[in-house]
Amino acid sequence: MQDEPRNQSAAAATDTDSPDSGGQNLPLEPADQAVQRLERELDETRDRHLRLAAEFDNYKKRIARERTELFDRAQANFIGRLVEVLDDLDRLVAKDNPTSPEAFREAATLIDRKLRKELEAAGVERLDPVGEVFDPSFHEAVSTAPAPAPAQAHTVSATFQPGYRFKGTLVRPARVQVYSEQESD
């Protein structure tokens, strides 16, 4: 009698193959069919991967092209505004334009203002640091002069050539003369 319960538990164990089967007997897939199915799935996965890689490559190319086009349009817009200044200069220096020296100077001053206005609108900042403390990251000292007072040492006394920044980036340092401490004998 002890054999009967043992046989029943063995039969119960064969009715459920695994915890994943939910208590149902599922037929096993033959090995060659399983290999073929897995190879198809692998091929599909490779195909999806290649398509995704190609889409990403196309995306990078499109973004690079759009960035270049945007940069070119911005430059064309800026150049369009500068061409107006060039037209004014052409009219000023035309051979058939008899102007007095005073009128020529006034026209050149107006053109200078117009050019500076366009450069400022584009983000160009002029650096003329007279009276400021010398800063080697924005100024280039090309000469020194004795300081009239000790408090003025290391201060910019004159600007020989203004510097320029474009949207915070230094384009050219200002070339300046700096007051230096007077040496005592």
N, CA, C and O of each residue as an XYZ file, in Angstrom:
740
protein
N       0.806     -1.191      0.000
C       0.000      0.000      0.000
C       0.844      1.247      0.000
O       0.410      2.306     -0.454
N       1.964      1.130      0.473
C       2.839      2.282      0.468
C       3.275      2.628     -0.945
O       3.640      3.775     -1.204
N       3.249      1.669     -1.870
C       3.657      1.941     -3.236
C       2.640      2.804     -3.976
O       3.022      3.576     -4.855
N       1.356      2.692     -3.642
C       0.345      3.433     -4.369
C       0.494      4.949     -4.220
O       0.416      5.643     -5.234
N       0.700      5.498     -3.046
C       0.860      6.950     -2.978
C       2.112      7.421     -3.708
O       2.122      8.506     -4.290
N       3.132      6.637     -3.681
C       4.346      7.017     -4.379
C       4.099      7.104     -5.875
O       4.581      8.037     -6.519
N       3.382      6.184     -6.433
C       3.073      6.191     -7.866
C       2.169      7.354     -8.234
O       2.315      7.931     -9.312
N       1.252      7.702     -7.370
C       0.364      8.829     -7.664
C       1.154     10.141     -7.690
O       0.915     10.995     -8.544
N       2.080     10.298     -6.769
C       2.874     11.531     -6.764
C       3.798     11.584     -7.964
O       4.062     12.670     -8.480
N       4.296     10.454     -8.422
C       5.125     10.427     -9.626
C       4.300     10.797    -10.833
O       4.779     11.512    -11.713
N       3.062     10.322    -10.896
C       2.184     10.659    -12.022
C       1.840     12.136    -12.000
O       1.747     12.762    -13.056
N       1.650     12.702    -10.824
C       1.342     14.128    -10.709
C       2.525     14.973    -11.157
O       2.345     16.041    -11.742
N       3.714     14.502    -10.887
C       4.905     15.245    -11.285
C       5.071     15.269    -12.790
O       5.615     16.243    -13.309
N       4.647     14.283    -13.503
C       4.779     14.276    -14.953
C       3.691     15.093    -15.628
O       3.852     15.484    -16.784
N       2.574     15.365    -14.929
C       1.505     16.155    -15.541
C       1.904     17.619    -15.703
O       1.434     18.283    -16.627
N       2.747     18.127    -14.839
C       3.193     19.515    -14.946
C       4.668     19.520    -15.301
O       5.511     19.067    -14.526
N       4.961     20.030    -16.462
C       6.341     20.037    -16.939
C       7.203     21.047    -16.203
O       8.304     20.715    -15.764
N       6.730     22.252    -16.064
C       7.527     23.294    -15.419
C       6.598     24.323    -14.829
O       5.404     24.319    -15.131
N       7.111     25.207    -13.993
C       6.253     26.243    -13.424
C       5.769     27.214    -14.490
O       4.726     27.843    -14.312
N       6.503     27.354    -15.603
C       6.128     28.291    -16.653
C       4.980     27.769    -17.509
O       4.264     28.558    -18.124
N       4.797     26.473    -17.556
C       3.785     25.915    -18.447
C       2.389     26.069    -17.889
O       1.416     25.803    -18.594
N       2.261     26.490    -16.646
C       0.954     26.710    -16.063
C       0.216     25.408    -15.829
O      -1.015     25.386    -15.799
N       0.945     24.340    -15.664
C       0.328     23.057    -15.384
C      -0.119     22.330    -16.633
O      -0.773     21.294    -16.516
N       0.195     22.810    -17.816
C      -0.213     22.154    -19.058
C       0.966     21.411    -19.652
O       2.116     21.828    -19.517
N       0.673     20.336    -20.293
C       1.720     19.611    -21.013
C       1.845     20.217    -22.397
O       0.916     20.119    -23.200
N       2.966     20.836    -22.689
C       3.209     21.416    -24.006
C       4.156     20.498    -24.752
O       5.119     19.987    -24.181
N       3.882     20.291    -26.025
C       4.795     19.434    -26.782
C       6.123     20.167    -26.994
O       6.131     21.377    -27.223
N       7.201     19.471    -26.922
C       8.522     20.047    -27.148
C       8.749     20.221    -28.635
O       8.357     19.372    -29.436
N       9.392     21.337    -29.008
C       9.705     21.633    -30.393
C      10.927     20.809    -30.787
O      11.898     20.734    -30.034
N      10.877     20.197    -31.957
C      12.060     19.436    -32.392
C      13.253     20.381    -32.516
O      13.082     21.555    -32.843
N      14.438     19.884    -32.262
C      15.658     20.683    -32.230
C      15.923     21.398    -33.546
O      16.302     22.569    -33.527
N      15.741     20.741    -34.689
C      16.029     21.395    -35.962
C      15.056     22.534    -36.235
O      15.448     23.543    -36.821
N      13.809     22.400    -35.828
C      12.840     23.490    -35.985
C      13.180     24.651    -35.044
O      13.041     25.816    -35.417
N      13.619     24.334    -33.841
C      14.006     25.382    -32.891
C      15.188     26.174    -33.419
O      15.224     27.398    -33.294
N      16.161     25.478    -34.014
C      17.333     26.158    -34.586
C      16.901     27.057    -35.735
O      17.369     28.191    -35.838
N      16.019     26.572    -36.596
C      15.549     27.383    -37.726
C      14.786     28.607    -37.236
O      14.970     29.707    -37.758
N      13.926     28.416    -36.228
C      13.154     29.536    -35.675
C      14.097     30.580    -35.065
O      13.921     31.779    -35.280
N      15.076     30.129    -34.320
C      16.022     31.060    -33.691
C      16.879     31.779    -34.733
O      17.204     32.953    -34.555
N      17.251     31.096    -35.815
C      18.009     31.747    -36.892
C      17.165     32.808    -37.574
O      17.680     33.873    -37.914
N      15.852     32.540    -37.786
C      14.960     33.552    -38.376
C      14.867     34.773    -37.456
O      14.947     35.915    -37.909
N      14.696     34.510    -36.156
C      14.609     35.615    -35.198
C      15.908     36.423    -35.172
O      15.885     37.651    -35.085
N      17.036     35.720    -35.248
C      18.328     36.408    -35.274
C      18.458     37.257    -36.532
O      18.920     38.396    -36.470
N      18.049     36.699    -37.685
C      18.098     37.469    -38.941
C      17.195     38.700    -38.863
O      17.577     39.775    -39.326
N      16.001     38.552    -38.282
C      15.089     39.693    -38.141
C      15.688     40.757    -37.217
O      15.581     41.956    -37.479
N      16.313     40.304    -36.148
C      16.937     41.243    -35.209
C      18.111     41.962    -35.872
O      18.282     43.167    -35.690
N      18.915     41.234    -36.634
C      20.029     41.875    -37.363
C      19.503     42.897    -38.361
O      20.048     43.994    -38.492
N      18.432     42.521    -39.065
C      17.841     43.429    -40.048
C      17.343     44.701    -39.360
O      17.584     45.805    -39.848
N      16.645     44.549    -38.221
C      16.168     45.730    -37.483
C      17.344     46.583    -37.022
O      17.292     47.811    -37.087
N      18.394     45.933    -36.562
C      19.592     46.665    -36.109
C      20.218     47.449    -37.266
O      20.573     48.616    -37.100
N      20.355     46.823    -38.423
C      20.942     47.513    -39.579
C      20.074     48.679    -40.022
O      20.590     49.743    -40.363
N      18.752     48.487    -40.019
C      17.848     49.582    -40.397
C      17.951     50.738    -39.404
O      17.979     51.907    -39.791
N      18.008     50.395    -38.129
C      18.127     51.428    -37.111
C      19.455     52.175    -37.234
O      19.498     53.397    -37.096
N      20.524     51.447    -37.491
C      21.825     52.090    -37.675
C      21.807     52.998    -38.904
O      22.369     54.092    -38.869
N      21.171     52.558    -39.984
C      21.082     53.385    -41.195
C      20.228     54.624    -40.936
O      20.567     55.715    -41.396
N      19.125     54.469    -40.205
C      18.286     55.621    -39.872
C      19.065     56.626    -39.023
O      18.968     57.833    -39.242
N      19.827     56.134    -38.067
C      20.612     57.028    -37.219
C      21.687     57.750    -38.025
O      21.925     58.941    -37.822
N      22.330     57.035    -38.932
C      23.346     57.657    -39.794
C      22.710     58.744    -40.661
O      23.279     59.824    -40.820
N      21.538     58.462    -41.218
C      20.824     59.465    -42.020
C      20.431     60.662    -41.159
O      20.499     61.804    -41.613
N      20.019     60.402    -39.915
C      19.660     61.476    -38.985
C      20.868     62.378    -38.725
O      20.744     63.602    -38.768
N      22.034     61.785    -38.457
C      23.235     62.583    -38.200
C      23.593     63.428    -39.420
O      23.957     64.596    -39.285
N      23.488     62.835    -40.612
C      23.804     63.588    -41.831
C      22.822     64.735    -42.027
O      23.221     65.839    -42.396
N      21.514     64.472    -41.777
C      20.507     65.511    -41.951
C      20.736     66.656    -40.967
O      20.630     67.825    -41.338
N      21.049     66.324    -39.713
C      21.295     67.362    -38.705
C      22.521     68.193    -39.081
O      22.506     69.416    -38.946
N      23.576     67.535    -39.549
C      24.787     68.261    -39.962
C      24.476     69.183    -41.141
O      24.931     70.326    -41.183
N      23.696     68.674    -42.095
C      23.332     69.488    -43.265
C      22.468     70.681    -42.838
O      22.679     71.801    -43.305
N      21.494     70.439    -41.949
C      20.627     71.524    -41.492
C      21.418     72.563    -40.696
O      21.164     73.762    -40.811
N      22.373     72.101    -39.893
C      23.204     73.034    -39.118
C      24.025     73.909    -40.065
O      24.135     75.118    -39.857
N      24.596     73.306    -41.094
C      25.384     74.063    -42.071
C      24.506     75.066    -42.803
O      24.898     76.215    -43.004
N      23.305     74.622    -43.204
C      22.384     75.531    -43.906
C      21.972     76.694    -43.007
O      21.889     77.833    -43.465
N      21.715     76.414    -41.737
C      21.338     77.468    -40.803
C      22.479     78.466    -40.619
O      22.259     79.677    -40.615
N      23.695     77.949    -40.468
C      24.868     78.810    -40.330
C      25.044     79.668    -41.589
O      25.314     80.865    -41.492
N      24.892     79.062    -42.759
C      25.036     79.808    -44.013
C      23.966     80.885    -44.148
O      24.256     81.989    -44.610
N      22.722     80.577    -43.746
C      21.653     81.584    -43.820
C      21.942     82.750    -42.878
O      21.706     83.908    -43.223
N      22.456     82.437    -41.683
C      22.789     83.509    -40.731
C      23.905     84.387    -41.279
O      23.853     85.612    -41.165
N      24.913     83.758    -41.874
C      26.005     84.548    -42.465
C      25.487     85.385    -43.629
O      25.872     86.545    -43.773
N      24.619     84.813    -44.461
C      24.075     85.552    -45.599
C      23.270     86.759    -45.110
O      23.327     87.830    -45.714
N      22.529     86.588    -44.028
C      21.768     87.693    -43.466
C      22.704     88.806    -42.991
O      22.464     89.986    -43.248
N      23.770     88.413    -42.298
C      24.745     89.397    -41.810
C      25.446     90.093    -42.978
O      25.606     91.314    -42.972
N      25.856     89.324    -43.965
C      26.513     89.903    -45.139
C      25.567     90.858    -45.862
O      25.993     91.898    -46.365
N      24.292     90.506    -45.913
C      23.308     91.394    -46.537
C      23.264     92.755    -45.865
O      23.117     93.779    -46.532
N      23.392     92.767    -44.540
C      23.407     94.045    -43.820
C      24.722     94.789    -44.053
O      24.727     96.019    -44.117
N      25.826     94.070    -44.180
C      27.112     94.737    -44.431
C      27.194     95.287    -45.856
O      27.881     96.279    -46.101
N      26.512     94.660    -46.772
C      26.519     95.139    -48.158
C      25.938     96.549    -48.233
O      26.357     97.356    -49.062
N      24.983     96.835    -47.372
C      24.421     98.192    -47.322
C      25.514     99.199    -46.969
O      25.559    100.290    -47.539
N      26.380     98.846    -46.048
C      27.488     99.728    -45.665
C      28.454     99.881    -46.832
O      28.937    100.979    -47.105
N      28.736     98.767    -47.525
C      29.618     98.840    -48.704
C      29.030     99.728    -49.787
O      29.763    100.465    -50.447
N      27.708     99.669    -49.982
C      27.065    100.554    -50.969
C      27.269    102.020    -50.596
O      27.533    102.859    -51.457
N      27.145    102.317    -49.309
C      27.379    103.701    -48.861
C      28.822    104.118    -49.125
O      29.078    105.242    -49.557
N      29.772    103.203    -48.863
C      31.179    103.514    -49.137
C      31.412    103.724    -50.631
O      32.144    104.634    -51.018
N      30.803    102.901    -51.465
C      30.949    103.058    -52.917
C      30.443    104.419    -53.376
O      31.074    105.075    -54.204
N      29.316    104.836    -52.843
C      28.779    106.150    -53.218
C      29.707    107.271    -52.752
O      29.859    108.284    -53.435
N      30.321    107.082    -51.593
C      31.202    108.118    -51.042
C      32.466    108.272    -51.867
O      32.917    109.395    -52.091
N      33.043    107.182    -52.320
C      34.313    107.255    -53.029
C      34.158    107.273    -54.548
O      35.155    107.205    -55.267
N      32.938    107.364    -55.042
C      32.719    107.410    -56.492
C      33.428    108.621    -57.078
O      33.438    109.697    -56.481
N      34.025    108.436    -58.262
C      34.807    109.503    -58.902
C      33.944    110.687    -59.314
O      34.421    111.821    -59.342
N      32.681    110.437    -59.631
C      31.813    111.531    -60.072
C      31.069    112.180    -58.899
O      30.077    112.880    -59.104
N      31.537    111.953    -57.698
C      30.896    112.508    -56.511
C      31.766    113.638    -55.954
O      32.647    113.398    -55.128
N      31.517    114.865    -56.405
C      32.320    115.987    -55.900
C      31.838    116.369    -54.494
O      30.756    116.932    -54.332
N      32.649    116.058    -53.492
C      32.274    116.405    -52.123
C      33.395    117.220    -51.493
O      34.576    117.049    -51.796
N      32.983    118.090    -50.624
C      33.967    118.890    -49.887
C      34.588    118.004    -48.809
O      34.008    116.982    -48.442
N      35.749    118.382    -48.302
C      36.361    117.574    -47.234
C      35.452    117.428    -46.009
O      35.444    116.373    -45.374
N      34.698    118.455    -45.677
C      33.801    118.389    -44.529
C      32.666    117.396    -44.793
O      32.318    116.602    -43.919
N      32.097    117.440    -45.989
C      31.004    116.523    -46.342
C      31.532    115.085    -46.403
O      30.852    114.150    -45.981
N      32.744    114.919    -46.931
C      33.357    113.600    -46.999
C      33.549    113.030    -45.588
O      33.250    111.864    -45.331
N      34.048    113.868    -44.689
C      34.277    113.434    -43.295
C      32.953    113.080    -42.626
O      32.864    112.071    -41.927
N      31.930    113.899    -42.833
C      30.621    113.624    -42.228
C      30.041    112.315    -42.769
O      29.482    111.522    -42.010
N      30.173    112.090    -44.071
C      29.661    110.851    -44.657
C      30.434    109.638    -44.127
O      29.841    108.599    -43.835
N      31.755    109.775    -44.005
C      32.564    108.673    -43.471
C      32.181    108.381    -42.024
O      32.162    107.221    -41.614
N      31.877    109.412    -41.251
C      31.455    109.232    -39.859
C      30.115    108.490    -39.804
O      29.933    107.600    -38.973
N      29.190    108.850    -40.677
C      27.889    108.168    -40.706
C      28.043    106.697    -41.106
O      27.379    105.823    -40.551
N      28.914    106.438    -42.062
C      29.155    105.049    -42.494
C      29.809    104.260    -41.366
O      29.472    103.097    -41.144
N      30.742    104.887    -40.654
C      31.392    104.239    -39.516
C      30.352    103.860    -38.455
O      30.373    102.746    -37.932
N      29.454    104.779    -38.144
C      28.395    104.498    -37.155
C      27.496    103.352    -37.619
O      27.127    102.480    -36.833
N      27.156    103.370    -38.894
C      26.279    102.322    -39.436
C      26.962    100.949    -39.358
O      26.332     99.953    -39.003
N      28.247    100.912    -39.692
C      28.989     99.647    -39.629
C      29.086     99.147    -38.191
O      28.865     97.965    -37.929
N      29.412    100.034    -37.266
C      29.508     99.637    -35.857
C      28.155     99.170    -35.311
O      28.091     98.236    -34.512
N      27.099     99.812    -35.737
C      25.749     99.408    -35.310
C      25.442     97.991    -35.786
O      24.907     97.185    -35.024
N      25.771     97.683    -37.021
C      25.531     96.336    -37.554
C      26.387     95.296    -36.839
O      25.919     94.195    -36.548
N      27.644     95.646    -36.556
C      28.517     94.710    -35.838
C      28.007     94.465    -34.417
O      28.019     93.329    -33.943
N      27.563     95.517    -33.742
C      27.016     95.352    -32.393
C      25.760     94.500    -32.414
O      25.558     93.669    -31.528
N      24.912     94.699    -33.419
C      23.689     93.894    -33.538
C      24.027     92.420    -33.762
O      23.259     91.538    -33.378
N      25.174     92.158    -34.382
C      25.604     90.774    -34.624
C      26.324     90.175    -33.422
O      26.647     88.987    -33.433
N      26.586     90.973    -32.380
C      27.224     90.446    -31.177
C      28.683     90.813    -31.023
O      29.371     90.239    -30.179
N      29.185     91.766    -31.825
C      30.576     92.197    -31.724
C      30.649     93.354    -30.730
O      29.886     94.317    -30.817
N      31.574     93.240    -29.792
C      31.758     94.269    -28.770
C      33.157     94.851    -28.899
O      34.139     94.113    -28.974
N      33.245     96.169    -28.923
C      34.526     96.858    -29.031
C      35.098     97.068    -27.633
O      34.381     97.468    -26.716
N      36.398     96.793    -27.474
C      37.072     96.947    -26.181
C      38.038     98.119    -26.253
O      39.039     98.068    -26.969
N      37.734     99.173    -25.508
C      38.620    100.332    -25.389
C      38.815    100.568    -23.894
O      38.059    101.323    -23.283
N      39.830     99.922    -23.296
C      39.926     99.834    -21.836
C      40.657    100.970    -21.124
O      41.175    100.749    -20.029
N      40.724    102.148    -21.681
C      41.435    103.245    -21.013
C      40.818    103.478    -19.639
O      39.603    103.614    -19.497
N      41.703    103.521    -18.611
C      41.258    103.755    -17.251
C      40.916    102.477    -16.489
O      40.687    102.529    -15.280
N      40.877    101.339    -17.167
C      40.576    100.068    -16.504
C      41.874     99.421    -16.028
O      42.962     99.751    -16.499
N      41.732     98.501    -15.092
C      42.879     97.735    -14.618
C      43.319     96.804    -15.744
O      42.488     96.174    -16.398
N      44.620     96.724    -15.963
C      45.163     95.872    -17.026
C      44.793     94.412    -16.754
O      45.015     93.896    -15.659
N      44.230     93.764    -17.763
C      43.846     92.348    -17.675
C      44.470     91.628    -18.864
O      44.017     91.815    -19.993
N      45.496     90.811    -18.643
C      46.181     90.164    -19.762
C      45.304     89.203    -20.571
O      45.680     88.808    -21.674
N      44.156     88.829    -20.042
C      43.279     87.951    -20.824
C      42.478     88.732    -21.871
O      41.902     88.133    -22.779
N      42.439     90.079    -21.749
C      41.728     90.908    -22.725
C      42.603     92.003    -23.331
O      42.228     92.612    -24.333
N      43.751     92.253    -22.737
C      44.619     93.348    -23.180
C      46.011     92.826    -23.483
O      46.487     91.871    -22.867
N      46.649     93.472    -24.442
C      48.051     93.171    -24.763
C      48.840     94.457    -24.524
O      48.627     95.465    -25.198
N      49.742     94.405    -23.565
C      50.548     95.590    -23.249
C      51.665     95.704    -24.277
O      52.497     94.805    -24.403
N      51.679     96.823    -25.017
C      52.733     97.035    -26.005
C      53.738     98.086    -25.538
O      54.813     98.233    -26.120
N      53.374     98.817    -24.477
C      54.324     99.764    -23.888
C      53.870    100.089    -22.462
O      52.757     99.770    -22.044
N      54.775    100.731    -21.747
C      54.460    101.158    -20.382
C      54.791    102.628    -20.244
O      55.556    103.192    -21.025
N      54.199    103.228    -19.239
C      54.473    104.635    -18.910
C      54.497    104.737    -17.391
O      53.790    103.995    -16.709
N      55.295    105.639    -16.863
C      55.316    105.795    -15.400
C      53.953    106.273    -14.900
O      53.329    107.146    -15.503
N      53.512    105.700    -13.811
C      52.211    106.058    -13.237
C      52.295    107.426    -12.570
O      53.221    107.665    -11.795
N      51.359    108.329    -12.846
C      51.372    109.638    -12.198
C      51.099    109.543    -10.694
O      51.504    110.416     -9.927
N      50.416    108.490    -10.287
C      50.140    108.263     -8.857
C      50.239    106.761     -8.619
O      49.933    105.986     -9.525
N      50.654    106.325     -7.437
C      50.785    104.884     -7.170
C      49.477    104.108     -7.366
O      49.503    102.931     -7.725
N      48.345    104.758     -7.134
C      47.058    104.075     -7.283
C      46.748    103.739     -8.748
O      45.911    102.879     -9.020
N      47.408    104.404     -9.678
C      47.146    104.165    -11.094
C      48.045    103.084    -11.695
O      47.921    102.764    -12.877
N      48.940    102.528    -10.898
C      49.816    101.462    -11.411
C      48.965    100.294    -11.900
O      47.945     99.956    -11.300
N      49.396     99.696    -12.981
C      48.717     98.553    -13.622
C      47.357     98.927    -14.207
O      46.471     98.083    -14.335
N      47.206    100.199    -14.558
C      45.984    100.687    -15.196
C      46.314    101.035    -16.646
O      47.419    101.484    -16.947
N      45.368    100.829    -17.523
C      45.563    101.138    -18.942
C      45.555    102.652    -19.116
O      44.600    103.329    -18.735
N      46.641    103.175    -19.700
C      46.742    104.625    -19.884
C      46.324    105.054    -21.289
O      45.853    106.177    -21.466
N      46.484    104.183    -22.297
C      46.108    104.532    -23.675
C      45.817    103.248    -24.450
O      46.364    102.182    -24.165
N      44.941    103.390    -25.433
C      44.632    102.257    -26.311
C      45.184    102.571    -27.686
O      44.780    103.549    -28.314
N      46.112    101.740    -28.158
C      46.674    101.929    -29.496
C      45.795    101.266    -30.552
O      45.667    101.767    -31.669
N      45.204    100.159    -30.196
C      44.319     99.433    -31.114
C      43.234     98.765    -30.277
O      43.547     97.958    -29.401
N      41.960     99.086    -30.531
C      40.902     98.490    -29.710
C      40.822     96.974    -29.924
O      41.190     96.455    -30.978
N      40.335     96.295    -28.906
C      40.109     94.860    -29.013
C      38.655     94.592    -29.357
O      37.820     95.497    -29.332
N      38.359     93.333    -29.679
C      36.985     92.974    -30.025
C      36.633     91.620    -29.429
O      37.451     90.701    -29.386
N      35.385     91.526    -28.969
C      34.816     90.260    -28.502
C      33.595     89.970    -29.350
O      32.854     90.875    -29.733
N      33.398     88.690    -29.638
C      32.209     88.268    -30.363
C      31.434     87.312    -29.475
O      31.856     86.180    -29.237
N      30.289     87.784    -28.987
C      29.424     87.002    -28.104
C      30.207     86.387    -26.956
O      30.050     85.206    -26.645
N      31.055     87.202    -26.326
C      31.808     86.768    -25.164
C      33.157     86.152    -25.462
O      33.955     85.970    -24.542
N      33.445     85.819    -26.719
C      34.719     85.214    -27.088
C      35.649     86.298    -27.623
O      35.282     87.060    -28.517
N      36.851     86.357    -27.065
C      37.813     87.360    -27.495
C      38.264     87.076    -28.925
O      38.756     85.990    -29.229
N      38.090     88.064    -29.792
C      38.530     87.947    -31.185
C      39.937     88.521    -31.317
O      40.809     87.940    -31.963
N      40.133     89.674    -30.688
C      41.450     90.317    -30.714
C      41.611     91.110    -29.425
O      40.714     91.864    -29.047
N      42.753     90.946    -28.742
C      42.956     91.733    -27.522
C      43.229     93.199    -27.871
O      43.730     93.515    -28.951
N      42.892     94.070    -26.945
C      43.190     95.489    -27.130
C      44.684     95.687    -26.901
O      45.237     95.184    -25.923
N      45.333     96.416    -27.796
C      46.766     96.710    -27.652
C      46.869     98.048    -26.927
O      46.396     99.076    -27.412
N      47.499     98.010    -25.752
C      47.420     99.157    -24.850
C      48.769     99.545    -24.263
O      49.750     98.803    -24.321
N      48.765    100.746    -23.696
C      49.891    101.220    -22.886
C      49.415    101.148    -21.436
O      48.281    101.511    -21.124
N      50.296    100.675    -20.561
C      49.928    100.462    -19.170
C      50.813    101.313    -18.267
O      52.021    101.418    -18.478
N      50.181    101.926    -17.243
C      50.964    102.627    -16.235
C      51.696    101.583    -15.405
O      51.112    100.591    -14.971
N      52.989    101.825    -15.193
C      53.756    100.904    -14.348
C      54.221    101.645    -13.114
O      54.283    102.875    -13.085
N      54.546    100.869    -12.097
C      55.031    101.458    -10.858
C      56.376    102.125    -11.128
O      57.217    101.570    -11.835
N      56.576    103.298    -10.574
C      57.853    103.966    -10.764
C      58.880    103.311     -9.863
O      58.641    103.056     -8.682
N      60.016    103.052    -10.454
C      61.096    102.422     -9.697
C      61.825    103.490     -8.883
O      62.143    104.568     -9.385
N      62.081    103.165     -7.620
C      62.808    104.111     -6.775
C      64.263    103.704     -6.696
O      64.562    102.513     -6.604
N      65.183    104.668     -6.729
C      66.627    104.364     -6.684
C      67.103    104.222     -5.267
O      68.285    103.967     -5.036
